Amino acid sequence: MNTLNDIKKSNPPVWSEAKWKSLEDSVISEIQNKKKVRLLPFSYSAAALAAAAAFIFAVIIFREPVKESVASAKSVTELKAGLRISSINADKYTSAIDAGTRFILSERGEIEFIEFSNKAVIIKLTSGSIDLEVSKRKEGQIFQVVTAGAVAEVVGTRFRVELLDDGDKISTRLSVSEGIVKFYPPGQIENELFVRAGESAIIRGGRIIPPLAKTVQNVTEKRSLAANSSIVLNSSRQLALMKMVIEQSSDIAAADTSALKSNSILVSTEYVVAKSRLESGDFTGALAIINRLLVTDSLSDVEKLNLLQDRAAIFRQTGDLSAYVVALEELSRLCCDSLSADNQLWEAILIRSRDLSDFTGSAASIKEYLARFPKGQWREEALLKYAEVRYALRQIDSAVASYKNFIGLYPKSASIDRALYHLAHIESHEIGDCNSAAGRFSRIATGIPGSSLAEDAAFWYADCIERTGDRKTARSAYDNYLKSYPDGRWAESAKKRMKR
């Protein structure tokens, strides 16, 4: 082989990592080309492949370490706030953001690190798309990908954020491969949508379009991202990885099916028909069969779990949220995987409170969640949601106590401004404690940089001071508000109050 003959003369050469990679790809390519031209006798073909593999292995093992300059090492590893990376210069930077966290840019992808620290990583996507694998965040740590029209905030997952060409409106698509991702328009965290593994959602012009059905693309992207450490993947390598994943998935499916008993409902003709109807969109027909199978005597836990998952999927697809919530809660209690059970119950809580306004049911589910998952991945969010639900039920004392409990437990939470604001609002508007409320409003307005509630807090701080009778300080506070927000939503009210 020409490539191998060229290398032998160097015995072996000292090359960069990129050149060694190019060598390996060239050798493999030449082997494949030879195989396409003519079929060799088995013994000769096997010997050639074995010799090529042995030579590459020997060269890789015995080659001298590559001597890189200090400047080059820095350019490959340094990521920092203000850094812009595109597919053109991507090879100069590491794909590792921290241990267990990496990213891959599309061919037209471009990003900017707005913030890069131990406390927060905020990436702005300005074009194309970015795939990420994010490790579990610690308390108080933030990881966000933002576009002009959306914010994707994660706890620990694999996902893609993509800017879409959608006419005049800014559109951002989120596709989740593993875990759950918060997705919301900028400044509208109260409208957050939780997108689950295998689903995608779009925010267009500030409006959330609900999750789409699972796709094979998400599964293949998840595994190719974990298997490859480079930032930009060329098309041929992407195809090879996707082919490998599809083959692996088929093997796994076959293994799972073979493990089932021959008389299992999951391999019965009736169940196969139900799955076929589900996939074709005949949800009524699929649900009728699945409900009939669920009342079969002596169902195993595996059979029941699969049937319940199918039924939950039908309720979700048809928009029957009341039934979907019940199915999620039942799944959570039956599921043997604690992480899945955690996610299922938390999603049920969110739907009860946000979509169904079932605050009594939501409060009961939160109490169940906190009891079952003392170290659950949504525990912080659950405690805050419990306070909000208590207030929605007009249980004022319980809401105040719950907010104070959350603030004490999570003083560095990414949602601390939200907790402080809601508590201050209750104190000032419900129980008349403007002294306490003023301190909390002031903390949000001046002590939490970047808070989306800072403007409102600055105005209500002035309002609280005015209600305590200190008009001089109140005028000064209104004046400070107007200097900071001359065109703010409360500007006209502040001007009128200063004249009183």
Phi, psi and omega per residue, in radians:
M1 nan 2.368 -3.027
N2 -1.049 -0.749 -3.078
T3 -1.098 -0.774 -3.130
L4 -1.140 -0.714 3.129
N5 -1.087 -0.654 3.114
D6 -1.124 -0.650 -3.068
I7 -1.264 -0.661 -3.023
K8 -0.995 -0.521 -3.107
K9 -1.163 -0.391 -3.069
S10 -1.498 -0.558 2.889
N11 1.086 1.036 -0.616
P12 -1.599 2.871 -3.109
P13 -1.380 2.865 3.041
V14 -1.740 1.848 -3.097
W15 -2.079 2.911 3.064
S16 -1.298 2.878 3.124
E17 -1.048 -0.667 -3.120
A18 -1.098 -0.688 -3.106
K19 -1.247 -0.656 3.075
W20 -1.087 -0.676 3.118
K21 -1.124 -0.723 3.116
S22 -1.076 -0.689 3.100
L23 -1.040 -0.855 -3.091
E24 -1.067 -0.746 3.133
D25 -1.122 -0.665 -3.132
S26 -1.134 -0.748 -3.138
V27 -1.094 -0.820 -3.127
I28 -1.106 -0.721 3.128
S29 -1.072 -0.717 -3.113
E30 -1.186 -0.650 3.087
I31 -1.080 -0.772 -3.132
Q32 -1.124 -0.692 3.134
N33 -1.127 -0.710 3.117
K34 -1.059 -0.696 -3.111
K35 -1.178 -0.537 3.141
K36 -1.277 -0.578 -3.074
V37 -1.222 -0.845 -3.133
R38 -2.689 2.568 3.130
L39 -1.458 2.137 3.139
L40 -1.511 2.688 2.995
P41 -0.989 2.559 -3.018
F42 -0.950 -0.791 -3.053
S43 -1.139 -0.683 -3.114
Y44 -1.235 -0.770 -3.138
S45 -1.065 -0.790 -3.118
A46 -1.118 -0.701 -3.135
A47 -1.131 -0.710 3.141
A48 -1.126 -0.771 3.135
L49 -1.127 -0.722 -3.138
A50 -1.123 -0.731 3.138
A51 -1.122 -0.739 3.137
A52 -1.103 -0.788 -3.127
A53 -1.111 -0.729 -3.137
A54 -1.119 -0.695 -3.121
F55 -1.147 -0.802 3.125
I56 -1.048 -0.762 -3.135
F57 -1.055 -0.771 -3.118
A58 -1.141 -0.720 -3.126
V59 -1.147 -0.735 -3.138
I60 -1.134 -0.710 -3.095
I61 -1.215 -0.722 -2.986
F62 -1.749 0.021 -3.133
R63 -1.228 2.707 -3.138
E64 -1.279 2.613 3.093
P65 -1.038 2.477 3.124
V66 -1.336 2.277 -3.123
K67 -1.663 1.804 3.127
E68 -1.684 2.578 3.111
S69 -1.308 2.772 3.138
V70 -1.105 -0.703 -3.138
A71 -1.084 -0.711 3.137
S72 -1.127 -0.724 -3.140
A73 -1.064 -0.707 -3.138
K74 -1.124 -0.733 -3.081
S75 -1.155 -0.422 -3.110
V76 -1.479 -0.471 -2.983
T77 -1.924 -0.316 -2.960
E78 -1.469 2.114 2.995
L79 -2.112 2.444 -3.087
K80 -2.764 2.894 3.107
A81 -1.076 2.439 3.135
G82 1.598 -0.197 -3.099
L83 -1.309 2.332 3.068
R84 -1.893 2.295 -3.139
I85 -2.248 2.343 3.055
S86 -2.261 3.058 3.140
S87 -1.133 -0.336 -3.131
I88 -1.286 -0.732 -3.081
N89 -1.914 0.217 -3.020
A90 -1.057 -0.563 -3.060
D91 -1.219 -0.125 3.125
K92 -1.467 -0.217 -3.010
Y93 -2.144 2.693 3.086
T94 -1.278 2.656 3.062
S95 -1.566 -0.089 -3.090
A96 -1.585 2.037 3.096
I97 -1.439 -0.735 2.983
D98 -2.758 -3.061 -3.124
A99 -1.061 2.071 3.110
G100 1.505 0.039 -3.125
T101 -2.166 2.130 -3.133
R102 -2.516 2.874 -3.133
F103 -2.419 2.768 3.062
I104 -2.359 2.234 3.101
L105 -1.605 2.578 2.997
S106 -1.298 3.005 -3.083
E107 -1.068 -0.492 3.099
R108 -1.896 0.263 -3.090
G109 -1.266 2.540 3.077
E110 -2.593 2.272 -3.106
I111 -2.335 2.842 3.015
E112 -2.377 2.333 3.078
F113 -1.441 1.784 3.133
I114 -1.228 -0.699 3.088
E115 -2.488 2.444 -3.128
F116 -2.568 1.705 -3.113
S117 -2.677 3.125 3.101
N118 -1.168 -0.434 -3.087
K119 -1.554 -0.560 -3.057
A120 -2.675 2.426 2.954
V121 -2.149 2.021 3.140
I122 -2.157 2.071 -3.096
I123 -1.945 2.237 3.076
K124 -1.743 2.126 3.104
L125 -1.625 2.060 -3.090
T126 -1.799 -0.333 3.048
S127 -2.848 2.804 3.095
G128 1.217 -2.497 -3.128
S129 -2.519 2.813 3.129
I130 -2.391 2.296 3.040
D131 -1.787 2.394 -3.110
L132 -2.353 2.577 2.946
E133 -2.130 2.019 -2.972
V134 -2.049 2.253 3.106
S135 -1.301 2.861 -3.137
K136 -1.030 2.267 3.116
R137 -1.453 2.554 3.057
K138 -1.437 2.933 3.126
E139 -0.988 2.282 3.107
G140 1.529 -0.225 3.138
Q141 -1.464 2.478 -3.111
I142 -2.094 2.406 2.997
F143 -2.356 2.000 -3.094
Q144 -2.315 2.590 2.888
V145 -2.061 2.140 -3.079
V146 -2.049 2.583 2.951
T147 -2.193 -3.104 3.135
A148 -1.133 -0.351 -3.059
G149 -2.166 0.074 -3.082
A150 -2.770 2.785 3.050
V151 -2.264 2.239 3.035
A152 -1.990 2.068 -3.088
E153 -2.090 2.285 -2.996
V154 -2.103 2.818 3.045
V155 -1.895 -0.561 3.133
G156 2.866 1.861 -2.960
T157 -2.982 -3.097 2.987
R158 -2.154 2.315 -3.072
F159 -2.800 2.953 3.075
R160 -2.233 2.418 2.994
V161 -2.044 2.312 -3.004
E162 -2.420 2.263 3.028
L163 -1.466 2.292 -3.091
L164 -1.844 2.555 3.048
D165 -1.477 1.764 -2.955
D166 -2.340 0.819 3.096
G167 1.190 -2.368 -3.067
D168 -1.352 -0.451 -3.073
K169 -1.517 2.462 3.086
I170 -1.379 2.162 -3.123
S171 -2.169 2.374 3.125
T172 -2.263 2.259 3.112
R173 -1.909 2.330 3.067
L174 -1.961 2.246 3.067
S175 -2.150 2.150 -3.051
V176 -1.835 2.240 3.123
S177 -1.705 -0.519 -3.098
E178 -2.687 2.410 3.108
G179 1.498 -2.716 -3.135
I180 -2.378 2.441 -3.116
V181 -2.172 2.332 3.008
K182 -1.325 2.386 -3.090
F183 -2.418 2.194 -3.097
Y184 -2.785 2.732 3.052
P185 -1.183 2.625 -3.138
P186 -0.936 2.304 3.114
G187 1.322 0.148 -3.118
Q188 -2.214 0.851 -3.095
I189 -1.078 -0.416 3.117
E190 -1.167 -0.300 3.104
N191 -1.746 0.368 -3.055
E192 -1.022 2.480 3.054
L193 -2.013 2.369 3.098
F194 -1.716 1.993 -3.120
V195 -1.692 2.194 -3.026
R196 -1.609 2.954 3.131
A197 -0.968 2.345 3.118
G198 1.462 0.006 -3.122
E199 -1.960 2.845 3.030
S200 -2.396 2.711 3.116
A201 -2.528 2.772 -3.106
I202 -2.223 2.428 2.942
I203 -1.925 2.073 -3.111
R204 -2.172 2.069 3.105
G205 1.027 0.628 3.122
G206 1.453 0.030 -3.128
R207 -1.978 2.338 -3.124
I208 -1.488 2.256 3.013
I209 -1.742 2.149 -2.980
P210 -0.977 2.890 -3.096
P211 -0.995 2.538 3.072
L212 -1.659 3.008 -3.121
A213 -1.208 2.836 3.121
K214 -1.114 2.595 -3.139
T215 -2.310 2.655 3.091
V216 -1.118 -0.557 -3.094
Q217 -0.989 -0.740 -3.116
N218 -1.090 -0.694 -3.123
V219 -1.134 -0.793 -3.120
T220 -1.179 -0.659 3.119
E221 -1.125 -0.690 -3.113
K222 -1.035 -0.813 -3.072
R223 -1.324 -0.621 3.141
S224 -1.171 -0.590 3.106
L225 -1.154 -0.733 3.138
A226 -1.208 -0.483 -3.051
A227 -1.542 -0.214 -3.037
N228 -2.211 2.356 -3.052
S229 -1.807 -0.075 -3.137
S230 -1.379 2.784 -3.100
I231 -1.372 -0.817 -3.103
V232 -1.973 2.198 3.116
L233 -1.751 2.287 3.079
N234 -1.359 2.889 -2.982
S235 -1.073 -0.736 -3.090
S236 -1.135 -0.674 3.130
R237 -1.213 -0.660 3.090
Q238 -1.071 -0.760 -3.136
L239 -1.108 -0.718 3.136
A240 -1.092 -0.747 -3.120
L241 -1.171 -0.726 3.134
M242 -1.124 -0.689 3.089
K243 -1.076 -0.755 3.138
M244 -1.088 -0.742 -3.113
V245 -1.148 -0.743 3.135
I246 -1.082 -0.724 3.111
E247 -1.133 -0.727 3.122
Q248 -1.115 -0.741 -3.137
S249 -1.070 -0.706 3.124
S250 -1.097 -0.714 3.120
D251 -1.089 -0.745 -3.123
I252 -1.113 -0.789 -3.138
A253 -1.049 -0.724 -3.141
A254 -1.121 -0.709 -3.140
A255 -1.120 -0.732 -3.129
D256 -1.122 -0.735 -3.117
T257 -1.151 -0.696 -3.114
S258 -1.171 -0.381 -3.120
A259 -1.373 -0.261 -3.121
L260 -1.369 2.648 3.082
K261 -1.238 2.618 -3.086
S262 -1.088 -0.454 -3.139
N263 -1.729 0.224 3.141
S264 -1.170 2.510 3.096
I265 -1.052 -0.532 -3.056
L266 -1.248 -0.206 3.055
V267 -2.024 0.209 3.141
S268 -1.373 2.754 3.116
T269 -1.073 -0.685 -3.108
E270 -1.087 -0.732 -3.134
Y271 -1.208 -0.695 3.098
V272 -1.034 -0.709 3.104
V273 -1.120 -0.721 3.121
A274 -1.068 -0.779 3.137
K275 -1.129 -0.667 3.129
S276 -1.121 -0.754 3.113
R277 -1.151 -0.659 3.112
L278 -1.077 -0.790 -3.110
E279 -1.223 -0.494 -3.134
S280 -1.490 -0.146 3.124
G281 1.691 0.089 3.087
D282 -1.511 1.326 -3.032
F283 -1.231 -0.589 3.129
T284 -1.123 -0.808 3.131
G285 -1.141 -0.727 3.133
A286 -1.124 -0.740 -3.117
L287 -1.128 -0.676 3.139
A288 -1.065 -0.743 -3.134
I289 -1.205 -0.786 -3.096
I290 -1.123 -0.716 3.092
N291 -1.092 -0.653 3.108
R292 -1.160 -0.717 3.140
L293 -1.199 -0.537 -3.103
L294 -1.174 -0.373 3.128
V295 -1.676 0.165 3.081
T296 -1.155 2.443 3.119
D297 -1.172 2.585 3.013
S298 1.037 0.720 3.034
L299 -1.189 2.353 3.033
S300 -1.342 2.849 3.125
D301 -1.053 -0.666 3.141
V302 -1.126 -0.774 3.136
E303 -1.114 -0.792 -3.129
K304 -1.117 -0.715 -3.136
L305 -1.081 -0.780 3.139
N306 -1.129 -0.711 3.140
L307 -1.162 -0.715 3.119
L308 -1.154 -0.656 3.089
Q309 -1.100 -0.728 3.110
D310 -1.120 -0.731 -3.129
R311 -1.152 -0.704 3.096
A312 -1.080 -0.702 3.132
A313 -1.090 -0.657 3.120
I314 -1.145 -0.801 -3.140
F315 -1.073 -0.662 -3.138
R316 -1.184 -0.790 -3.113
Q317 -1.126 -0.627 -3.102
T318 -1.524 -0.103 3.098
G319 1.408 0.253 3.100
D320 -1.456 1.398 -3.011
L321 -1.183 -0.594 3.120
S322 -1.071 -0.795 3.110
A323 -1.228 -0.625 -3.135
Y324 -1.103 -0.715 3.130
V325 -1.086 -0.797 3.123
V326 -1.062 -0.712 3.130
A327 -1.137 -0.719 3.110
L328 -1.080 -0.772 -3.120
E329 -1.148 -0.673 3.099
E330 -1.157 -0.734 3.089
L331 -1.071 -0.737 -3.108
S332 -1.062 -0.634 -3.124
R333 -1.353 -0.461 -3.104
L334 -1.594 -0.536 -3.012
C335 -1.073 2.371 -3.134
C336 -1.531 -0.227 3.131
D337 -1.574 1.949 -3.034
S338 -1.094 -0.610 3.141
L339 -1.157 -0.768 3.109
S340 -1.138 -0.736 3.127
A341 -1.078 -0.723 3.083
D342 -1.007 -0.886 -3.103
N343 -1.133 -0.709 -3.101
Q344 -1.130 -0.780 -3.135
L345 -1.187 -0.655 3.136
W346 -1.158 -0.696 3.105
E347 -1.107 -0.679 3.112
A348 -1.078 -0.698 3.116
I349 -1.067 -0.802 -3.120
L350 -1.098 -0.750 -3.115
I351 -1.171 -0.710 3.120
R352 -1.041 -0.775 -3.057
S353 -1.438 -0.727 -3.007
R354 -1.495 -0.764 -3.019
D355 -1.714 -0.570 -3.080
L356 -1.808 -0.191 -3.073
S357 0.933 0.543 3.092
D358 -1.598 1.375 -3.034
F359 -1.270 -0.559 3.092
T360 -1.147 -0.831 3.101
G361 -1.123 -0.657 3.121
S362 -1.117 -0.748 3.126
A363 -1.066 -0.733 3.129
A364 -1.134 -0.703 -3.134
S365 -1.198 -0.617 3.108
I366 -1.149 -0.731 3.109
K367 -1.085 -0.687 3.081
E368 -1.114 -0.762 -3.138
Y369 -1.047 -0.847 -3.097
L370 -1.112 -0.577 3.122
A371 -1.308 -0.694 -3.080
R372 -1.408 -0.524 -3.061
F373 -2.202 1.281 -3.111
P374 -1.053 -0.390 3.080
K375 -2.138 0.555 -3.093
G376 -1.090 2.679 -3.084
Q377 -1.260 -0.266 3.106
W378 -1.929 0.304 -3.060
R379 -1.059 -0.776 3.133
E380 -1.019 -0.858 3.141
E381 -1.118 -0.619 -3.118
A382 -1.144 -0.700 3.129
L383 -1.147 -0.669 3.090
L384 -1.208 -0.744 3.116
K385 -1.088 -0.609 3.123
Y386 -1.085 -0.732 3.102
A387 -1.101 -0.751 -3.128
E388 -1.144 -0.687 3.130
V389 -1.172 -0.702 3.109
R390 -1.058 -0.683 3.113
Y391 -1.199 -0.705 3.112
A392 -1.060 -0.534 3.097
L393 -1.466 0.049 -3.120
R394 1.085 0.527 3.037
Q395 -1.673 1.365 -2.923
I396 -1.073 -0.861 -3.108
D397 -1.070 -0.742 3.123
S398 -1.141 -0.678 3.126
A399 -1.117 -0.781 3.128
V400 -1.055 -0.810 3.140
A401 -1.096 -0.666 -3.125
S402 -1.206 -0.717 3.093
Y403 -1.114 -0.762 3.135
K404 -1.110 -0.656 3.104
N405 -1.098 -0.787 3.132
F406 -1.094 -0.810 -3.110
I407 -1.078 -0.660 3.117
G408 -1.211 -0.639 -3.110
L409 -1.392 -0.581 -3.040
Y410 -2.275 1.145 -3.097
P411 -1.154 -0.343 -3.133
K412 -1.886 0.304 -3.121
S413 -1.093 2.601 3.052
A414 -1.155 -0.287 -3.139
S415 -1.840 0.271 -3.070
I416 -1.089 -0.630 3.138
D417 -1.138 -0.647 3.114
R418 -1.127 -0.759 3.117
A419 -1.125 -0.792 3.131
L420 -1.075 -0.741 -3.094
Y421 -1.131 -0.826 -3.126
H422 -1.121 -0.706 3.114
L423 -1.129 -0.772 3.130
A424 -1.095 -0.659 3.114
H425 -1.095 -0.752 3.116
I426 -1.121 -0.783 -3.119
E427 -1.084 -0.715 -3.069
S428 -1.428 -0.634 -3.033
H429 -1.783 -0.336 -3.079
E430 -1.863 -0.734 -3.060
I431 -2.041 0.021 3.022
G432 1.236 0.432 3.125
D433 -1.717 1.335 -3.068
C434 -1.275 -0.427 3.112
N435 -1.105 -0.818 3.111
S436 -1.180 -0.747 -3.091
A437 -1.111 -0.717 -3.110
A438 -1.027 -0.711 3.133
G439 -1.116 -0.684 -3.139
R440 -1.250 -0.752 3.091
F441 -1.048 -0.712 -3.141
S442 -1.116 -0.682 3.134
R443 -1.091 -0.724 3.137
I444 -1.171 -0.765 -3.042
A445 -1.183 -0.584 -3.022
T446 -2.114 -0.299 -3.005
G447 -1.941 -0.014 -3.138
I448 -2.209 1.525 -3.089
P449 -0.997 2.382 3.073
G450 1.428 0.049 -3.126
S451 -1.163 2.334 3.103
S452 -1.266 -0.163 -3.132
L453 -1.764 0.057 -3.046
A454 -1.059 -0.753 -3.113
E455 -1.101 -0.880 3.130
D456 -1.044 -0.734 -3.117
A457 -1.098 -0.674 3.136
A458 -1.100 -0.706 3.129
F459 -1.202 -0.817 -3.089
W460 -1.243 -0.400 2.993
Y461 -1.092 -0.830 3.121
A462 -1.080 -0.707 3.114
D463 -1.051 -0.751 3.140
C464 -1.125 -0.760 3.136
I465 -1.086 -0.712 3.120
E466 -1.077 -0.684 -3.114
R467 -1.269 -0.301 3.044
T468 -1.412 -0.137 3.126
G469 1.691 -0.040 -3.126
D470 -1.567 1.396 -3.032
R471 -1.189 -0.591 -3.130
K472 -1.101 -0.845 3.124
T473 -1.170 -0.602 3.132
A474 -1.128 -0.778 3.110
R475 -1.035 -0.726 3.117
S476 -1.086 -0.681 -3.141
A477 -1.191 -0.705 3.083
Y478 -1.116 -0.716 3.123
D479 -1.080 -0.722 3.102
N480 -1.106 -0.664 3.100
Y481 -1.065 -0.817 -3.094
L482 -1.160 -0.577 3.085
K483 -1.179 -0.662 -3.128
S484 -1.408 -0.579 -3.067
Y485 -2.342 1.203 -3.076
P486 -1.050 -0.482 3.118
D487 -1.995 0.439 -3.076
G488 -1.211 2.948 -3.083
R489 -1.165 -0.381 -3.121
W490 -1.865 0.197 -3.032
A491 -1.042 -0.824 -3.115
E492 -1.113 -0.725 3.114
S493 -1.113 -0.696 3.139
A494 -1.120 -0.725 3.127
K495 -1.104 -0.761 3.128
K496 -1.103 -0.713 -3.099
R497 -1.222 -0.522 3.118
M498 -1.185 -0.422 -3.111
K499 -1.490 -0.185 -3.080
R500 -1.291 nan nan
